[in-house]
């Protein structure tokens, strides 16, 4: 079994901004913070919430925080 720890906020933001062309910097930063660094959640966000990441809308209005998943 391989342990997968959380990404840092800057690594999380880099993952999202690289995966989503035209992503709004402020929205990416907030989504990265709320994700808790969960790489699987971030991957899902990049696919499922790409329009929100590009929109510039308040992240909390669109998606909210990642669910707790026990990554340590």
Backbone as CSV, one residue per row, in Angstrom:
resi,resn,N_x,N_y,N_z,CA_x,CA_y,CA_z,C_x,C_y,C_z
1,UNK,0.841,-1.168,0.000,0.000,0.000,0.000,0.891,1.238,0.000
2,UNK,0.516,2.193,-0.788,1.255,3.440,-0.898,0.485,4.526,-0.167
3,UNK,1.158,5.238,0.738,0.516,6.355,1.431,0.542,7.598,0.564
4,UNK,-0.572,8.250,0.463,-0.674,9.451,-0.353,-1.053,10.608,0.556
5,UNK,-0.093,11.454,0.868,-0.337,12.580,1.760,-0.911,13.768,1.020
6,UNK,-1.335,14.768,1.761,-1.915,15.964,1.148,-0.864,16.814,0.443
7,UNK,-1.299,17.502,-0.581,-0.444,18.468,-1.277,-0.471,19.787,-0.514
8,UNK,0.564,20.577,-0.692,0.583,21.911,-0.091,-0.403,22.798,-0.856
9,UNK,-0.799,23.929,-0.275,-1.690,24.839,-1.004,-1.111,25.278,-2.355
10,UNK,0.197,25.535,-2.412,0.782,25.958,-3.692,0.812,24.813,-4.703
11,UNK,1.072,23.584,-4.247,1.029,22.428,-5.144,-0.394,22.182,-5.637
12,UNK,-1.355,22.341,-4.743,-2.764,22.160,-5.118,-3.185,23.179,-6.171
13,UNK,-2.813,24.438,-5.957,-3.154,25.495,-6.916,-2.478,25.243,-8.257
14,UNK,-1.241,24.793,-8.236,-0.522,24.490,-9.474,-1.215,23.369,-10.234
15,UNK,-1.633,22.331,-9.521,-2.337,21.221,-10.164,-3.598,21.719,-10.865
16,UNK,-4.411,22.509,-10.151,-5.662,23.006,-10.727,-5.420,23.955,-11.896
17,UNK,-4.509,24.905,-11.737,-4.292,25.884,-12.802,-3.665,25.249,-14.039
18,UNK,-2.885,24.195,-13.845,-2.296,23.481,-14.982,-3.352,22.642,-15.696
19,UNK,-4.246,22.045,-14.932,-5.257,21.155,-15.503,-6.402,21.898,-16.183
20,UNK,-6.654,23.145,-15.780,-7.800,23.892,-16.306,-7.302,25.169,-16.977
21,UNK,-7.282,25.171,-18.297,-6.869,26.361,-19.050,-7.792,27.527,-18.744
22,UNK,-7.211,28.690,-18.500,-7.996,29.892,-18.271,-8.602,29.990,-16.890
23,UNK,-8.124,29.166,-15.947,-8.673,29.195,-14.593,-8.350,30.522,-13.913
24,UNK,-9.326,31.060,-13.189,-9.163,32.302,-12.447,-8.248,32.048,-11.247
25,UNK,-7.214,32.856,-11.096,-6.205,32.650,-10.059,-6.796,32.655,-8.653
26,UNK,-7.663,33.611,-8.362,-8.246,33.708,-7.023,-9.150,32.513,-6.717
27,UNK,-9.919,32.076,-7.697,-10.820,30.927,-7.500,-9.993,29.661,-7.305
28,UNK,-8.939,29.503,-8.094,-8.053,28.346,-7.949,-7.420,28.328,-6.564
29,UNK,-6.939,29.473,-6.124,-6.300,29.556,-4.807,-7.275,29.146,-3.699
30,UNK,-8.505,29.649,-3.764,-9.507,29.317,-2.733,-9.913,27.840,-2.811
31,UNK,-10.101,27.324,-3.998,-10.441,25.910,-4.147,-9.313,25.025,-3.616
32,UNK,-8.082,25.427,-3.866,-6.931,24.672,-3.370,-6.910,24.663,-1.847
33,UNK,-7.196,25.796,-1.233,-7.236,25.877,0.229,-8.329,24.975,0.794
34,UNK,-9.505,25.039,0.218,-10.647,24.262,0.714,-10.505,22.762,0.472
35,UNK,-9.674,22.383,-0.473,-9.513,20.962,-0.798,-8.757,20.206,0.279
36,UNK,-8.041,20.921,1.123,-7.230,20.245,2.130,-6.046,19.509,1.537
37,UNK,-5.737,19.793,0.278,-4.604,19.135,-0.370,-4.889,17.721,-0.842
38,UNK,-6.159,17.326,-0.810,-6.541,15.976,-1.226,-6.353,15.843,-2.743
39,UNK,-5.338,15.081,-3.188,-5.052,15.005,-4.627,-6.178,14.385,-5.448
40,UNK,-6.906,13.441,-4.881,-8.009,12.824,-5.627,-9.173,13.792,-5.787
41,UNK,-9.448,14.562,-4.740,-10.490,15.589,-4.817,-10.090,16.662,-5.832
42,UNK,-8.826,17.063,-5.819,-8.352,18.069,-6.774,-8.485,17.576,-8.210
43,UNK,-8.181,16.328,-8.431,-8.311,15.762,-9.781,-9.765,15.804,-10.238
44,UNK,-10.671,15.453,-9.327,-12.093,15.494,-9.638,-12.542,16.929,-9.918
45,UNK,-12.072,17.873,-9.105,-12.408,19.284,-9.330,-11.975,19.751,-10.713
46,UNK,-10.788,19.365,-11.096,-10.267,19.798,-12.396,-11.177,19.347,-13.535
47,UNK,-11.806,18.191,-13.371,-12.704,17.692,-14.419,-14.129,18.199,-14.251
48,UNK,-14.642,18.129,-13.043,-16.057,18.404,-12.818,-16.382,19.883,-12.632
49,UNK,-15.434,20.675,-12.179,-15.717,22.079,-11.861,-14.887,23.044,-12.700
50,UNK,-14.479,22.629,-13.860,-13.639,23.482,-14.707,-14.310,24.818,-15.015
51,UNK,-15.595,24.814,-15.311,-16.292,26.066,-15.616,-16.290,27.009,-14.420
52,UNK,-16.483,26.462,-13.225,-16.457,27.280,-12.011,-15.066,27.843,-11.786
53,UNK,-14.038,27.042,-12.034,-12.667,27.503,-11.856,-12.321,28.628,-12.826
54,UNK,-12.974,28.662,-13.962,-12.735,29.725,-14.945,-13.589,30.965,-14.692
55,UNK,-14.663,30.827,-13.938,-15.690,31.860,-13.862,-15.335,33.088,-13.047
56,UNK,-14.520,32.941,-12.022,-14.247,34.049,-11.125,-15.295,34.197,-10.035
57,UNK,-16.301,33.307,-10.001,-17.340,33.349,-8.968,-16.769,32.871,-7.643
58,UNK,-17.401,33.260,-6.565,-16.955,32.821,-5.246,-17.054,31.303,-5.157
59,UNK,-15.974,30.663,-4.757,-15.933,29.205,-4.735,-16.976,28.626,-3.785
60,UNK,-17.157,29.217,-2.627,-18.097,28.686,-1.654,-19.512,28.667,-2.196
61,UNK,-19.847,29.609,-3.081,-21.165,29.646,-3.674,-21.391,28.486,-4.634
62,UNK,-20.309,27.959,-5.197,-20.442,26.931,-6.221,-20.211,25.517,-5.711
63,UNK,-19.248,25.332,-4.806,-18.893,23.961,-4.452,-18.689,23.726,-2.959
64,UNK,-17.965,24.574,-2.298,-17.687,24.370,-0.879,-16.453,23.547,-0.631
65,UNK,-16.265,23.162,0.604,-15.068,22.446,1.020,-15.143,20.958,0.672
66,UNK,-13.964,20.353,0.601,-13.879,18.919,0.369,-14.373,18.166,1.586
67,UNK,-14.997,17.026,1.389,-15.402,16.220,2.538,-14.170,15.648,3.232
68,UNK,-14.265,15.447,4.529,-13.160,14.831,5.282,-12.973,13.410,4.796
69,UNK,-11.716,13.023,4.566,-11.488,11.684,4.037,-10.387,10.947,4.779
70,UNK,-9.851,11.517,5.823,-8.884,10.798,6.635,-7.485,10.759,6.082
71,UNK,-7.119,11.626,5.161,-5.745,11.677,4.674,-4.904,12.316,5.764
72,UNK,-3.804,11.674,6.078,-2.913,12.265,7.079,-1.476,12.183,6.647
